[in-house]
Amino acid sequence: MDRPIQRREAAALARLEDIAAKARGFVAQAKAQNTLRAYRADWRDFTEWCAAQSLDALPTRPETVALYLTHLVHAGRRAATLQRRLSAISQAHQAAGFETPTRDARVRAVWAGIRRSIGMAQEGKAPVRLADLRSMLAATPEGLLGLRDRALLLVGFAGAFRRSELVGLDVEDVEWRPEGMAVTIRRSKTDPEGHGRRVGIPLGRNGPATCPVRALRAWLDAAGIEGGPIFRRVNRHGQVLAKRLTSQSIALVVKRYAEAAGLDPARLAGHSLRAGLATEAAAQGASERSIMNQTGHRSVAMARRYIREGSLFLDNAAEKTGL
């Protein structure tokens, strides 16, 4: 073969390999990083179990998946964990070009029986109600750390933000207005392509103590933050670092002030701020549409989990009986 032809073929192959590498990168970006981490852990558990039983993990047989599910039930795993493991097994097979065994009738029958047996109810974290939030704010200290955490708790609650949305905020995402502030969420769990959405956070009606807008302005001014990440680390010397807080940091902040306020920190987490806004707004008679506009929920069913809790005593049938 002529050398020029060989060079052209080699160049074409190199281009194809470069395109393939980029395609793999796009596939990796198709799911949120937290989802990918969960899938990796779930897949590792399945492959280790298969190795211990001398069974093939990839490709695997439907009978193996059914046995694995039964093993998880006997180990006391919750239905939500089993469902996630099934998703990981399915994703791994599809990514490798194999037919997913989770669609097999035998696996589906076993999974249906497990759901009926142990139930699908999830034990979510409790919402932070308004009275809880006030108690937590009262426990924040003086200084930069206290200013940051006050802003974090109030903005997280008022915006009904997910943890990743809250820590992902930059100064450039906030537009200050006479009514409050308009916050742009660049990317979220339900918006992986980054179309973005706007969330309005109004000025507090009861003074600066519970006003998220004033709290955020106070933190930014005191910390001298004019651009970049809003919520940053504060070291033990009271110095503001450039590093952005992590999603795990939000849960730690919520738990810290919950405990300081006399609440049970085990029942609360970072998601409790988001759930708290939806629950409290429902209790005050806010419409489903307005709550979903704030939370960014696309599923009415998911939003109603919080709305139902907040509406338990609104237009209550038992109350109407005159007991």
N, C-alpha and C positions, 0 to 999 in steps of 0.2 A: 504494500500500500504506500502511495506517495506520502512523503512527510507533510506537505501542506494539508493534505486531507486528514492525516492523523492529528495535526495541530488543531484543525477546525473541529474535529470530533471531540478532542480533549477540551477545547474551549466550550463547546456546547454542553458537554457533560458537567463541567465546572459550573456553568450557569444553572443547569438543572439542579445540581446539588445545592447551590445557593438559594434557589427558589424553594426547594424542599425544606431547607433549614428555616427560611422565613415562614413557610406555611406551618411548620411545627410550632414556631413561636406564636403565631396567631391562634393556633389551637389551644396553647397553654394560656393565652389571655382570654379565652372564651368563657372561662369560669373565674369567679372571685378567688383570691388567694386563700381566704379562709375555707372555702369549699374544697379547693385542691388539697389543702393540708388535711382536712377531714377525710377525704377520699384516700389519700396516701396511707393514713393511719388505719383506716378500715380495711384497705386492701392488704396491708401488712399483716393484720390480724388473721385475715382469711388464709393467706398463703402460709403463715406459720402453723395454723391449725391443720391445713392440708398436708404439710410436710410431716407433722407429728403422726398423721393417720396414714401416711404413705399414699396419698391421693394427689392427682394432678389438679393444679390450680388454674392453669391457663394453657389450652382450653380445659374447662372443667365440665363435669357431667351434671345434669339436673339433679340426680340422686345425691350428689355430693353437696349441692347447695341446700337441699332439703335437710340432710343430716346436720349441716352446719347451723341452720336456723334452729333446729331442735336442740343442738348443743348450747346455743346462746340462751334459749329459754331456760334450760336447766341451770345455766350459770347465773340466772337472775337478771339478764339484760332486759331493758325496757323495749317496748314495741318501736319507739322512735329510733332507737339504736339499730334494731334489726332492719328497719326500713332503709336507713342510711347505708348499712352494709350491703344490702341488695343493690342499691344504686351504685355503690363503688364497684361491685362485681360486674354489673352490667356495663358500666363505663369502661372498665378495663378491657372487657372482651370486645366492645365496639371499637375502641382505640387500636386494638391489635388486629382488627379485621375478622374477628370470629363472631358467630351468632351468639347472642346473649342467652345463657341458660335460664335467666330469671323469667323469661316469657313462657317457659315450658308449663304445660298444664299441671304437672305433678308439683312443681315449685309453687305455682299459684294456689293450688289446693291446700298445701301445707301452710302457706302464708295466711290464707283466709281462715283456717282453723286456729292459727296462733292469735290472729286479731280478735276472734270471737272469745278465745280463752283468756287472754290477758288484757284485752282492751287497748284502745289507742289514745286514751286521754293523756295529755302531756301536763306535767307538773311545772308550769311556768313560774318565773319569779314574780313576786308581788309588785304591784305598782306603787310608786311613790305618790301618795295623795298630797293635796295642797297643805294640809296641816303637818304632814310629815316633812315636807319640803321646808316649811317655815322653821321647824325645830332643827333641821339639819343646817340651815343657813345661820341660825343663831350660834351654832357650834364652830363656825369657821373662825380662824385666828386673825389677828391683825397682821399687816404686812403683805408682801407680794403673794405669798402662798395662799393666804386667805382671799385676796382679791381675785386670783386666778380661779380658785375653787368655787367662789360665789358665782362668778361669771359662767363657769362650766355647768354648774347645777341649774342655774336659771335659764341659760340659753338651751341646754340640753332638754329641759322640761318644756319650755315655751315653744321650741321648734319641733318637739317630738322627734328628735334626730336619733338615728341609729348611731352606735358608738363610732363606726368607721366614718360616718358623715361628720360627726362632731369633731373628731381629731383631724379630719381632712380639710377643715375650714382654713382659708387664708384671709388676710385682711382685705385683699382685692375682691373677695366674694361678698363683701358686706357693702350695701348701699344705704347710707344714712338718710333718713327722711323725717319730716316733722312728725309723722304718725308713729315712727319707730324705726325699723330697719328691714330691708328686703335682703334676704340671704340666698345666694345661689349655691345649690348643691351640684357640683360638677359631675359627680359620678356616685352611684349608689348600688346597693344589692339588686334592686329592681330596674336599674338603668346602667347595665354594664357597658353599653356603647357610648355613654357619656353625653346624652342629649341634654341633660341638666334640667333642673326644675327650681322654681323660686318659692321661697317660704317667707311669709310676712310675720314679723314678730313685733307686736305693738308695744308702746310705752306702758309701763305698769300703772294701773289705776289707783293703787294704794300707796304711792310714794316710792322712794328709792330703795327701800328695804327689800322689795320683791320685784323690782323692775329689771328685766334682763337686758334692756338697752343701756340703761345707766351703768349696770354692773359690768357689761362688756367694755364700755367706754372707759370706765375707771381702771380696769385691768390693763388695757392697751396703753393708756396714758402713763400709768405708774411704771409699767414695764418698758416703756419707750419703744414699743413695737409699732412700726410704720408700714411694714410689708411682710409677706411670707406667712408662715404658720401662726395661727392665733394662740392655740393652747400649747404651751411649751413647758419643758421641765424647769423646775426651780430647785437648785441644789441646796444642800444643808447650810450653806453660807448666805442664802437669800439671793443668790444670783440667778438671773434668767438666762437659760441656755438657748441656743439656736435650735436644738433638737425638738422635734414635734413629739407630743405625747402619743402613746400607743393606745389601741382599743382596750387592752387589758388595764391600762391606767384609769380609764373611766370607771370600771367596776370597782377598783380599789378606792377611788375617791368616794363613790357612793357608799360603799361599805364602811369606810372610815367615819364619815359623818352620821351614818345611820346608827352606828354603835355609840358615837358621842351623844346622839340625841335620845338614846335609850331604846332604839328600835332594834329588831333582830337582824343583824347583818347577813345571816345565812339566807334570809328570805328575799334579799334585795341584790340587784346587780346593775350593771350599766344599762340594761334594757328597761329597768324599772322607771327611768325618767320618761322614756318614750311611752311606755304603757300607762304611766301616771297621767300624762296630759290627756290621752284618749279617754281614760276612765273618769277623770275629773270633769272634762268637758261634757261627757255624756251625762254625768250626774247633775250638771248645771243646765241641761236641756239643749245642748248644741246638737245640730243636725248631723246625720251620718255623712252627708256631703262635706260639711265644713271640717269635720274631724278627719276625713280621708284626704282632704286638700292639705291639711297640716302634716299628717303622718306620711303622706305619699303612698298609702296602701293602694294597690291595684285590685286586690281581692276584697270584696265586701265581706266575705266569710271571715277572713283574718281580722279585719277591722272590728267586726261585730263581737269578737271574743272579748275585747276591752269595753266596747259600747254596752254590751249586755251586762257586764259587771257593774258599770257605773249607773245603769238604768234600772237596777233591781227594785228600787223604791220609788221610781217615777211612774205615775199612773198605775200604781200597784193594785191588782185586782182584789187582794185580801183587804187592803186598806178601804176599798170602796164598800166592803160589807158592813163596816161600822163596828168591827170587833173591839 
